Amino acid sequence: MSPRQGEVVRTAFDVPMLQFLGRHDWTTPTPPVERWIERVSTPSTHVVWFENSAHLCMLEEPGKFVVSLVELALPHADTA
């Protein structure tokens, strides 16, 4: 999947980035997402792949989602 003509793909962000991604997601397929993440510039980037999920990883693997959210997002709450 590539950007449409004239579409700007943003890759620089001034905030930490946390991505929860399902390997079986047809909406945001793995290969283009991986290429985009390689180009992203952020203060910190965390990517959590859910190997048994599609687009709704928070519903398909809720335990892993909650643990990942607490471990990776909660530390940023002090700086928000």
C-alpha positions as CSV (number, residue, x, y, z in Angstrom):
1,M,0.0,0.0,0.0
2,S,1.5,3.3,-1.0
3,P,0.3,6.9,-0.4
4,R,-2.1,8.4,-2.9
5,Q,-0.7,11.0,-5.3
6,G,-0.2,14.2,-3.4
7,E,-0.7,12.6,0.0
8,V,1.8,13.5,2.7
9,V,3.0,10.6,4.9
10,R,4.1,12.0,8.2
11,T,7.1,10.4,9.8
12,A,8.3,12.9,12.5
13,F,6.5,13.4,15.8
14,D,7.4,15.4,18.9
15,V,5.8,12.9,21.3
16,P,6.5,9.3,22.3
17,M,4.9,6.7,20.0
18,L,3.4,3.4,21.1
19,Q,2.0,1.1,18.4
20,F,-0.1,-2.0,19.1
21,L,-0.2,-4.0,15.8
22,G,-1.9,-7.2,14.8
23,R,0.1,-9.5,12.4
24,H,-3.2,-10.6,10.7
25,D,-4.5,-7.0,10.2
26,W,-5.7,-6.5,6.6
27,T,-6.5,-2.8,7.4
28,T,-2.9,-2.0,8.3
29,P,-0.9,-4.9,6.8
30,T,2.5,-5.7,8.3
31,P,4.9,-5.0,5.4
32,P,4.0,-1.3,4.8
33,V,3.7,-0.7,8.5
34,E,7.2,-2.0,9.1
35,R,8.6,0.2,6.4
36,W,6.9,3.2,7.8
37,I,8.1,2.5,11.4
38,E,11.7,2.3,10.1
39,R,11.4,5.9,8.9
40,V,9.6,7.3,12.0
41,S,11.4,9.8,14.2
42,T,10.1,10.3,17.7
43,P,11.5,10.8,21.2
44,S,10.8,7.1,21.8
45,T,9.1,4.5,19.7
46,H,7.6,1.2,21.1
47,V,6.0,-1.3,18.8
48,V,4.1,-4.3,20.2
49,W,3.2,-7.0,17.7
50,F,0.2,-9.2,18.5
51,E,0.9,-12.4,16.7
52,N,-2.6,-13.8,17.1
53,S,-4.6,-10.7,16.3
54,A,-5.9,-8.7,13.4
55,H,-7.1,-5.0,13.7
56,L,-8.6,-5.3,17.2
57,C,-5.7,-6.6,19.2
58,M,-7.1,-5.1,22.4
59,L,-10.1,-7.4,22.1
60,E,-8.3,-10.4,20.6
61,E,-5.4,-10.5,23.1
62,P,-6.7,-8.4,26.0
63,G,-4.2,-9.7,28.6
64,K,-1.2,-8.9,26.5
65,F,-2.7,-5.5,25.6
66,V,-3.3,-4.5,29.2
67,V,0.2,-5.6,30.3
68,S,1.9,-3.8,27.4
69,L,-0.2,-0.7,28.0
70,V,0.8,-0.6,31.7
71,E,4.5,-1.4,31.0
72,L,5.0,1.0,28.1
73,A,2.4,3.8,28.4
74,L,2.2,4.3,32.2
75,P,5.9,5.5,32.5
76,H,5.0,8.4,30.1
77,A,2.1,9.5,32.4
78,D,4.5,11.4,34.7
79,T,5.7,13.5,31.7
80,A,2.3,14.1,30.1
